[in-house]
């Protein structure tokens, strides 16, 4: 098995739009999720979900829901998400000022 630490996904989604951040093309482990609010002073709210096998959006998938990120601040979560092929990490923000980065390892 080859393993490579990498950026699994990056997104700066439009406001109020649920967006795919990462679709697993191989087994993967997400190690860190970083959410940065690019606004200098206005707080924004983030949502993050994990859809098993790319399932349609469902309330049970959310790991963060309306998490407030203050203006000019960054939220960092050390995670250990084990993702199977076709699992999808999705993100959402209310003001289009958030950047999402997912770091981890794909196992091929």
N, C-alpha and C positions, 0 to 999 in steps of 0.2 A: 504494500500500500504506500502510495506517495501522499505526503501531507505538505501543504504549503500555507503558512500564515499569510493572510491577505485581506484586503478590503472586499467584503462580500457584497456590499451594496452602498450606494450613496444616492441621496435624493434631496431636492429642495422643492417639495410639491406645491402645487397651487393651493390656495385657500379652500378649505372645506371639501377637499377631494381625496378620497381614500386611494392610495397609490401603492403599487407593489414596490417594495424596497429591494427584495431579494427572493428569487425563486431557486430553490435548491436543484441543481443539475446533477448533484452527487450527494452522498451522505455528507453532512456538514455539522460543525459545532460553532455556534456563535459565541464569542468570548466577551465582546464589549459592544455596547450600544452607546453612541454619543449623539446627543441632541443639542444643537447650538442655536440660540436665539440671536439672529443677526440685527434685530432692532436694538437701538441704543437704550431705549427706555420703556418700551411697551411690552408687557408680558404677553405670552402666547401659550396656547394649550395644545398638548400633543396627545395622540393616541397611537398605540402600537398593538398589533395583533399578529397571531401566528395561526395560519389557516392550514390544517392538516390536508395534504394532497390537493391544495388549492381550492378548498371548499368555499362556497359562497360566504359572504360576510355574516357573522353570527355573534351575538353578545358574549358567548362563552369563550371566544378566541382572544379576548383582550387581556393583555398583561399590563398595560397602562391606558388609562382612560381620563382624558382631560387633565393630564399632568401639567401643572403650571410651571413654565420656564420664564423666570424674570428677564426683562430686557437686558441684553448684553451678557447674559449668563449661559453656562453650559452644564447640562445634566449628563453624567456618566454613570452607566450601570455595568457592573461586572456580572456577566450572565454565564450560563452554561447550557444554552439551548441546543439540544441535539435535534437536528433536522433531517428528515428522510427526503429522498428524491421527490420532487414536486411540492414539498411544503413551501408555503409562501409567507414571508414577513411583510406586513403592510403597515403603512404609516399615514398619518393625517395631521394637519394643523389648521387652526382656525384663522390665521392671519397671513399665511404665505411668508412668514419670516423665519421659519425653522429649517435647519439643515440636519439631516439624519445620516449617520454613518454606522454601518455594522461591520465589525471586524471578526475574523474567525479563521477556521481551517476547513477546507474541503478534503474529504478522504476518497481517493480514487483508486 
